Structures are given as C-alpha cells and as structure tokens.
Amino acid sequence: MAAAFTSSPTSRRQFLTLLGISAAAVSCGTATAGGGSGSGAQIKTLKYQGSAGAVTLPELAADLGYFEDVKLEWVGNTTSGPQDIQSAATGQTHFGSAFNGAVIKLAAAKAPIKAVISSYGSDRYSYAGYFVLEDSPIRSARDLIGKKVGMNTLGAHYQALLDTYLSRNGLSKADAAKVEALVVPPVNTEQALRAQQIEVGVLTGILRDKAVASGGIRPLFTDVELLGPFSAGTYIMTERFIKQNPDTVRTFVTGVAKAIEWSRTTPREEAVARMTEIVKKRGRNEDTTALRYWRSFGIAETGGRIPDKEFQLWLDWLGERGEIKKGRFTPSDLYTNEFNGYGKG
C-alpha cells in the first residue's frame, strides 16, 4: 500500500495545508479520538480504518487474541496512506499506516506523531516490480532517459525507488529529470504497458502475479533487488495518545508484532484461510479473491521493530528533493520501539 502524494505545485500546497490543519488540530487538543478520557482511565477501544477485501495486521492480531482487553472499532476504509495517518493525527482514528516518507512529511508539517511499529514492506514474496515488455530495448537505467514510467502516484514510495535506482546507476540529476513518471491507476498499468502507452509499469501483488502469468513482460528491476528486504511503512499514533495510554499502546504494538511473526511461521494456506474467514465474519460484502494471492506482509525486522535505516533512506531522498530541510530530523525523532514487547521475556 504505497502512500499517495501528488506532485503538482497546487496539489502539494493543498496537501501541505491539510497537513498543517491536521497538526494544528492535534496540538490544540481538538482531536476526538486522540487522547485519554481525562479521568485517568486508558482508552481500550481503538478506532481505525481498514482496507476492502484485505486484512490488516491489527485486524489479524485482534482475531488471534493478541490484544487482550484492547478492542478495535472499524470506522471505514482508508483511501490512501496519507489520508490514513491524517485521520490518526486529527483524532478521527487512533492509529494509521503509511509509507515512511509520508510519515516524515506529516511530522515536518508539525504534527506531533510517532511511528510505533512497521506495517508493510518488501521481500521476495511481497515486492514492487518495474516491468517492461519482453522485447523492450530497455535494459539499464540510462535506457530510461526520455521514457515514461507508470506508477500509482507521484512523490511517494515508487517514485522514491525509481529515483534511487537512477542515482545508484550513475544518472545525473539532469538525466534523471528526463525520465517521466506518470500516474497510472494500478488496475490499468498492465494494459497501458502492453499498449505501449508507457515503457515501464510498476506492478505489485495480485496485479503483478496475473500480468507475469500472462507472459510477454519482464522486470527491469524490483525494489527488493535494489534495497534488499526492507520495511516501507509504519503505524503511527499521536504523541499525546501515547503519553496518555501507554499500556494500551504497548498491548497494541506487541499484539501487532506477534501477528507479524504468526504470519511468518504459519503455513501460507492456513494464513490465507484465517484471513479469508476474518473478512467473511465482518459481513461487509467484500471480494476475497485477492487474499488467495497473499504471500507475505513483507516486513523485514523481527516483530516489526523499526531500525534507523528505514527512515534515513527517505529522509535523504526528501532532503535531496528539497521537500524537507536536510538535518531537520534524525530517524529517532520519528519513531519509537519502546512499546514493542515482542521477545522481551
């Protein structure tokens, strides 16, 4: 679930304005779900947004009984990573997940938030591939100059990886600027690639697997080949909520960590069956087809713990793009592993 950021000047200004409003709402204490009850009792029911036809790690943790006395309250489905963490920042929900670059941008807009555990990533089973046609002359980064690369959104995970690929393969900023990144809805990416409307298409998950099975395409590179296994996104909460509800946060984070490890050690067929049953039980008339293709949440670290490198990579990228001031944050400003009790006795 790569986070969505628009790249046009107008859209960026509007988005940053919204982030500023989000930060103000949190700092002024107007959030409805962001703090404790004021009586000293900690919140035990966490409002959240889900994803249609999918099972999030908190939903899996809750179904496995890892949340003890903490409950989840679904308030709707998220439309994007930034929207999800904005909802958490303004108190409409208690937690949200997004690409770590989106988390950095929200923090840069003065929203007092902290990442508490990794939420998704890339490994050999769960990855983003930058695909070209089988007979395409594109074989290297330099071959991309003047070419179109289709992805779900600009200024986020997939564009960051494209920029990293170009840089690591020796392209200057001037040459890299000649590679045209375009927004193409994921469901249309394969068609656009085969119709040669774009020269490269970013494909993930079920859409990638189905396109590969149809033949005639090959990966130019994948994100996991470029960076190795890595965690790309995190769950965030507001600092206020964390301070007022430390036991709840600890239960939530440790439960998600246990769910991550359950997903690693449980046979795939059993995990898919469990998640399919979760979707059916909630009774929202959802299509479970995509779950049949599930293989991994892609999280790199044991128990979803967050290492500095998972934020430093995107801090450097955003600094190079001029979207945040270089040196404004260190990775430890943005996350905490304090509440992750997985493996601690």
PyMOL commands that set and color helices and strands:
alter all, ss='L'
color gray80, all
select helices_A, chain A and resi 9-27+57-63+81-89+100-108+142-144+157-168+173-176+186-194+205-214+223-227+239-244+246-265+268-281+289-293+302-304+309-321+331-333
alter helices_A, ss='H'
color red, helices_A
select strands_A, chain A and resi 45-50+71-77+96-99+113-122+128-133+148-151+180-183+200-204+217-222+230-238
alter strands_A, ss='S'
color yellow, strands_A
deselect
rebuild
show_as cartoon
